[in-house]
């Protein structure tokens, strides 16, 4: 390799020190049983909804709410409202909820921060123009009439599989949120609201006079059709016999109770868990009833309480964090190190092999074998987690993992969608027409195949021995090629965004033996090289989900820089000066304690609606990138041996 040799890059001592410090910092985060879990932060909506849930139930904890108030004020934007991600644009729905929560906590509406928020909300059209979930929250407190919310009849619970709209055609997260919400929308409870807090001042018009709660612009003619259907259902709804609806409520209860999932909660995601709490309360369950008590405990488990501030997480990510941290440590310490073995041991105990979850409606003959994202979520294993964990177990090399890996392979192969890609939780969950119903104004009702999840499945299957010409991989690789953007990138559904997606696919191509001279690889490399910032790092804005230039941001971040250099190394470009510059940026950006700082958000729940900041990404991805770079340099190699 002559002048191109990796070992000629300067700063080897600095690199060694950076890796050692990062490894020690990550090791400090490992729990005694081997697992990792980092905070998972969303926007103002989840902590605000938690405050309102306490007021719905009249279970107000003043000191906790005081700390949540500190958090909400800290993240208020200069525009007066609240964004969906760090330093983002004003978002109407998040701002309405945050204002309502702060007023419930006790903030004076005339205080400067509240006045600024109110002015911004009114300038954006007022609370009447907030999204469906926000209007449902307002309806629970009597701030808007229930006809402000689209009709969602209880009959959805019994709609057959062949019917165009049924529970099994929407994503797992939508299903678990919708079922208890159907009960609430039918029974129309009123929050206890012991302090009598109201937010009429956030409306430009009297809610009692508003008639156009559900209106365009529609994304397609289907929107107008479903608006008409909504109007028809409103006329039919009162004609349905009460006894029949009572039986449907029992059906909803049975669905929720079967999936209560202990202290990890319904669907293991906050909105579904909070809806289950309100459903049990509305149905008259006492707080100490086992179902009501465990539902409330599951919500409480999501709280992050610090000395002066607190917030509520949307969910917990221990399996994901453990799998990703395990890969970083395997690259640093070797796949058989004690810390990696301990992580693998914990993960083995989390494999779901007995329960066939909701995915089995589409694949009834497929044996379970996946992993969930959270501590427990047996009805909803995650394809992405399963692939990441499967690759780590394989890399660990312990023969006792063979059966777990085989079960994971079998399940992932069985979950492949008709076009060759994979969704995250469901099979062929791509009935796009459903994203046009009035309830789906967020546009995130479905779980279609995505490039990042598909890439992870390809990486896992290829790393564990599936050949590229075998049908399962041939179809997946063809699907990925068809998804490549004109600029050479791939869209990142679950991580921000095109840098994440491009890194994911380049890892998959490498694992499948697609070399650096492949035309798709060259285009992807060019995208990463073109988006490198002058300081040597990479960054990307969440606004890329709304049309901003892909792969660009006003600052470099540890996560994006790590993904970019990992992608370039997977593409055989470890010797490119751009990689060395990225590695140098990571080394410079490291703090004295071995960790990195990262305020910009780095992931997405639902594009344009709900974004995430994984606090672990800024730690284990830079370590993985730094260690891989050093390993390739030591071996004077271009090729990455692993799928991840």
N, C-alpha and C positions, 0 to 999 in steps of 0.2 A: 504493500500500500504506500510505501515511500512517504512523501510529504503529507499524504492524506491519513497516515496512521493515527489512530485514536489516542495513543499514548503520548503523542507530541503536543496535545492540548495542555495549556498551562494550568496551574493551580491544583495539582494532584493532592497536595497536603491539605489544602482548603477543602477539597472535595471529600477527603477521608474524614476530616473533622466534622463537616456538615452532615454526612451520613451517620457518623457515630452519635452526634447530638440528636438527630432526628429519630434514630432508632431508640435511644434511651428515652426520649420524650414519648414516643408511641408505646414503649414497653410499660411506662408508668400508667398508661391508660388501660392496660389489660387487667381484667378482673381475675380474682383467684381461680374461678372455674374455667378460665380461658377465653371468655368472650369480651368483646368490645361494644360499647354503645356511646355514641356522641349525641349531643343535642341536635334536634332537627327543628328548625325555625321557619315559620311561614310569615305572613303579614299581620296586620292588626286585627284581622277578622276573627281568628281563633281565640285569642285572649279576650277580645270584646264579647264574643258569643259566650265565653265561659262566664263572664260577669253577668250577662243578661240571663244565663241559665240559673245562676244563684238567685236572681231576683224573680225569675219565673217560679222557682220552688220555695222562695222565702228561706233560703239557707245562706244568708249573707255572712261572710267572714270579713269584717272591716279591715283587719290588718293585711290579709291577703289581697283584698281589692285595692288597698292603698298602694301596695307594691306593683300590682298590675297597672294602676294609674301612672306610676312613675315610668314604666315601660312604654305605655301608649304615648305619653307626652314626649318621651325621648325620640320616638320614631316618626313623629309628626313632621311633614315636609315643609319646606319653605313656602310652598304654594298654599299652605293653610290646611290642607287635608292630609290624607294618608295614602301612600303609594302601595303597590302590590309587591315591591321589592326595594332594596336599599337605594335611596336617592332617585326613585322612579317618579313618573308623572302622577298627578292627582288621579285617584280612583274614587268614583262617586260612592259605590256600595261599601267599600272598606271605610270610607270617611263617615258615612251615616252610622255604621255600627260602632265605630270608635267614639264618635261624639255621644251617641246614646249611652255607651258604657261609661264614659267619663262623667256624664251627667248623673247616671245612676250611682256612681261611686261618690259623688258629692261635689264635683267641680261646678263652680259658679258659671252659668251660661254667659254672663257678662265678662268673665275673665278674658284677657286678650287672646289666649290660644283657642278658646271656645268661639269667640267672636270671629276670628279668622277662619276657623273651620266652617262655621255656619255660613259665612259669606261665600266661601268657595263652593259649598254644597248647593246653595241657592243659585249661584252663577252657572252651575253645571246642569240646572234643570230641576233641582230639588229632589227630595227623597222619593217623590212619586216616580222618578225615572231610574231608580235603583233596580238591581237585577231581581230575579224571581226569588232567590233564597233570602235576600234582604227583605223583600216585601212579605215573605212568609214569616220572618222574624218579627216584623212590625205588626203583622196581623195577630200574632200570639199576644201582643201587648195592647191590642185594640187601637193601634195607631192608624191602621188602614182597614177597610172592610175585607172580608175574605174573598170577595169577588175581584180583589186586586191581584189574586194569585190564580194562575191557570188551573183549569179543572184537571184533577188527577183522580179518577174514580177508583174506588176499592176493587172494582171488577178486574182491574189489572192483575190482581192476585190469582185469578183463575183463568186468565186468557190462555188459550192453548198455544202450543209451540208454532202451529201453522199460522196463527193470527199475526197480522203485520206488526202490531204493537203488543209486546208481552215482556215480562220481567227478564226472560232469558235472552232477549235480544239486546239488552243494555249491559254495560260493564258491571263488574262486581261492586265497584264503589257506588255506582248509581243505584244498584239493586238494594244494597244495605242501607243507603240513605233514604230511599223512596219508601220502603215497606213501612217503617214506623211513621214516616211523614204522612202516608196515606191515612193512617188512623187519626193523626192530628188534624189533617185537613178536613176529614169527615166530621169529627166531633167538635172542632173549633173551640178549643179551650181558651181561657183567658189567664194570662200570667197573674200570679198573686200580687206582684209589684207592690210590696208593702210600703215603699216610700212614695208611691204615686207619681213616678217619674214619667213624663211624656215629652215628646219631641215635635209637637205641632209646628214649632218655629222652623223646622227643616223643610216644610212643604211650601211650594209657591202657590198652590191652590188648596182649597179645603178638600181633604180626601173624600168627604161625603159627596162632593159634586163631580169628582173626576169620573169619566166614563171610558177613557181610552187607556186603561192600565196595560192592556195587551195590544201592542201596535208594532208597526214596522220601524225601521226598514227590515224587510225580510231577505234572507240569504238566497231564496229561490221561490218560485211559484208555490212550492209545497208549503211555505210559511203561510201564505194566504189561505190555502186549503185547510190547514190545521187551525187557523184562526176561526174559520167558519165552523169547523168541527167542535171547537171549544164552545162557541155560542150555542150550538145544538145540544151539547152535553149539559149545559147549564139548565136548559129547559127540561131535559129528560130526568136529571138527577133527583128532583123532588118526587118523582113518580115511582122510584124504586122502593119496594116494601122494606120497612125497617127491620123485620125479622131476617130477611135475606142479608142485609148489610151487617146485622149482628153476627151472623155466621162468618161473614168475610173478616170481621174484626178478629174473630177467633182464629181464622186462618193466618192473619198477620201476626198475632201473638205467637202462634206455633212456630212460624218462620223465625221470628226474633229469638224466642227462647231456645230453639235448637242451635242457634248460632251465637248465643250470648258470649261464649268464648272466655268465661271466667273474668279475671281482673284485666284481661287484655281487650275485652269489649267487642261489641258487634262490629264485624269487619275490621276491627283493630284500627279504626280511623275515627277522629273526633266527631265529624258531623253525624255519622250513623250512631255512634255511642250516645251523643247528646240527645238525638231524636228518640233513642230507646228509653233514656231516662224520662223524658217528657211524656212518652207514650205510657209507661207504667204509671206515672203520676196521674195522668189524665184518666186512666182506667181505674183509678182508686186504690192502687197498691200502696200499702203503707211503706214508709222509707226503710223499715227494717225487714220487709219481705225479702227473701233471698234473691229473687230476680231483680227487684228494684235496688237493693243494696249493692249487688255486684256490678250492676250497670253504673251506679254512681261511683263506686270505687274505681272502675275502669277509666272514667273521665279524670278522676283525681290523680291517677297514675301519670298522666301526661303533663302535670304541672312542673315547671322549673322554678323553684323558689330560692332566691338569693337574698342576702341581708337587706338590700334596699329596693329590690325590684323583683318582679315575677312575670312569667308568661306561660301560656299553655301551648304545648306542641300539637301539631296535627296528628302525629302518630309517633311510634318509636321504631328505631331502625337497627336493632342489634344483630340480626342475621346478615344484613347487608354490610354493616360496619365491620363485623367479624370476618366476613369473607374478604372484603377489600383490604383490611389491615393485615390479614393473614398473607395475602399475596405480596404486600410490601415487605413484610418480615421474611417471607420465603426468598425474595430477591436479595435481601440484605444478609440474612443469617444462614440461608439454605433451607430447603423444603423440609428437612428432618429436624430442625432445631426444636428445642423444648417449647418455645413460645408458639411456634406453628403447630406442633403436635397437640398442644393444649387447646388451641383454637379449633383444630379439626375435631378433637374429642368432643368439645361442646357442640359443635355443629352437627356431628353425627347423631347426637341425641335429639336434634330438632327436625330430622327428616320426617316427613309425613308419609307413612306407608300403610296406614289402616283405613283412614277415612277418604272416601271419594267425595270431594267437595262439589260445589256448583258447576265446575268445569265438566263434571261427568254427565251433565245433561246432554252435552254435545258429543262426549266420548265415553259412553257407558261401559265399554269393554276394556278401557285402559286402566292398568293398575296404577294406583297413586305412587309417587316417588319423589315429589318435589319438596322444596323448602319455601316457607313463608318469609316475608320481609321483617315481621315483628317477632316478639318472643313466642307468641302462639297465635295462629290464625289458620287452623287446619282446614277450614272450608275454602280458603283462598290462597293456595300456594302460588308463588310467583316464578314465572319462567326465567326471568333475568337472574334472580337470586339463585335459582337452582343451577344455572349454568356457571355462575361465579363460584359457588360452593363446590360444585362438581370438579371444576378445574383445580381448585385448591387441594381437595382430597387426593386427586390424581397426582398432583405435584408432590404432595407429602410422601407418597410412595409406600405407605403402610398397606400390606396385603389385606388387612382386615377391612379396608375401605372398599374392596372390590364389589361387594354386593350393593352397597349404597350407591356407588358410581353407576353400576349397571341399571339399577332401578331408576336413577335420575335420567340416564340416557334413554331408557324405554319411555319414560313419561314425556320427555322433551320431544322425542321423535313423534309420539302420538299427538302432541299438541300443535304440530305444524298446521298452518292454515292452508286453504285451498290454493292460494297463489304462490306458496313457497316460503312466505315469511312467518314470523311469530308475533302475536300480541303478548301482553304482559301476563294476563290472567285467564283469558278466555280464547276460544277457538272461533274464527270467522265472525268476530264481533264487529262487523263493519257495515251495518245497515244504515248508511249515512242519512237516509231520509228521516230517521228518528231525531237527528240533530236539528231538525227544523220544526219540531213541535214547540209550542209556546213555553213549556216547562224547561226546555233545553236552550234557553237564551245564552247560556255559558258555552254551548257548543262542545261539551266534553262528556257526552252521554255514553260514548262508545270506547272500545279497546281494540282498535284495528292493528294489524301488523305494523311494526316500526323498524327502521334500519338499525337502531342501537340494540334492541332486544334480539332481532334476527342475527346480528353480528355476534352477539354473545353466544347464541346457540351454535352458530357455525364454529366459533372458536372452541367451544367445549367438545363438540362432536369430533372436530378435526384433531384436537389435542389427544383425545382418547381413542383414536384409531379409525374413524370413519374416513373413507377415501373421497376425494372431491368428485369422482365420477359416479359415486353411489347416488341414487335418486334423491334422497333426502337433502344431501349437500348440493347436488347439481341444481336442484330447483331453488334452493335458498340463495346460492351464489348468483344465479340468473336474476332472481328477484332483486338482490342488492344492486346489481349492475343497472337494473332498470330504474332504481331509486336515486341514482347519483344526480346531483344538481349540475346545471350548466357550468358553474364555476369550479366543479370538481369535488365539492363537498357533499356531505350527507346530513340530512336533517336530524337533530337530536331531540327525540320526543321526551326523554326523561332526564336529560342533562343539558346544560346551556352551552351551546346549541349546536351550531354547525361544526365547531371544533370538537365537541364531545362526540357527535355522530361520526365525524371523519376519523377520529382516533379509533372508535369502536370498529368501524368497518376495515380499516387498515390492519388492525390486529387479526380480524377474521380472515382477511385475504392472506396474511402471512401464515396463519395456522393452516390454511388450506393449500399452501404451497404456491400461491400466486405471486410471482416474483416482482422485483422492482421495475422491470422493463414493461410490465403490463400497462396498457394505455390508461385504464381507469386509475391505477396506482399513480402514474405520472401526473395525471390531472389533479389527484388529491394532494400529492406532494406540492404541486405548484400553488394550490390554494393555501396550504399551511405556510409556505415560504412567503407568499404575498401578504399574509395577514400578520406576520411577525412585526412587533412594534420596535421602534428605534432603540429602546432600552434592552432589547433582547428577549423580552417576555411576550406573552399573548394575553388577550382579554376578550371577552364578548359580553354584549349587553343583552338583558332579557328582552329589550325592544326588538331584537331580531325575530321574535315570534310575531311581531306586528309590522314587519316590513323593513326594519332597519338593516343596514349592510351586514351581511354574514361575517362572523369572525372578527368583529371590530368593537373596540371599547376605548374609553379615554384613559384607561390605566391597565397595567398588566396584573394578573392575579396568579397566585400559586396553582390553583386548580387548572386553569386554562393553559398555563405554561407547561405544566406536567403533561396534560393530555396531548398537547401539540408535539412535544419532544418524544413522547411515547409513540405517537402516531408515526412520526418521521423515522424513529428507530425500527418500528415494525415494517416500514416500507423499505428498509435496507439503507437508510440515509444517516446512520449513526455518525459517519465521518463528515457530514455536511457542517460547515462552520455555523450554520443557523442553530444546530443542535447544541454545539458548544456554548453559543451565546445564551441560549435558553437555560442551560445548566448553570452557567455563571450567574444569570439573573436569580435563579432559585437559591443559589448559595448566598448571594448578597442579601436577599430578602429575608433570610431566616433570622428569627429572633434569638437572643442569647439563651433562652430556655429550650431551644431546639425545635420550637414550633413556628408556624407562620401565621400572619394576620391576613384575614380576608373578609371584608365587609360586603362586597358585592355578592348577590345571590348567585348560586351555581347550578341550580336544578329547577325542575318544573313539575308541578302537579298537573295542571291543565293550562296549555298555552293561552295567553292573554287573560287568564282568569285567576290563576293560583300558582305562586312560585315558592321555591324552597331554598333554604341555605343549610346544607349539610355541614355541620361544624367539623366533621371528620375529614372531609375532602381535602382541606388545606394542609392536612398532616400526612395522610397515608399516600396520596397520589404523588406529591413531590418526593417523598422517600422512595417510592417505587421507581420513579423516573431517574433519580440520582443514582440509585443502586444499580439499575439496569445499565445506565451509561458506563459506570465504573466496570461492571462485569464484562461488557462488550469490549471496553478498552483493554482490560487485562488479557482477554483472550484474542485481542486484535481481530475481532469478528464483526460482520455486518448483521448476521441473521439472529433473530430472536427465537429462542427455542420453545416459547410457551404461547398459548393462545390468548393470554391476558397480559 
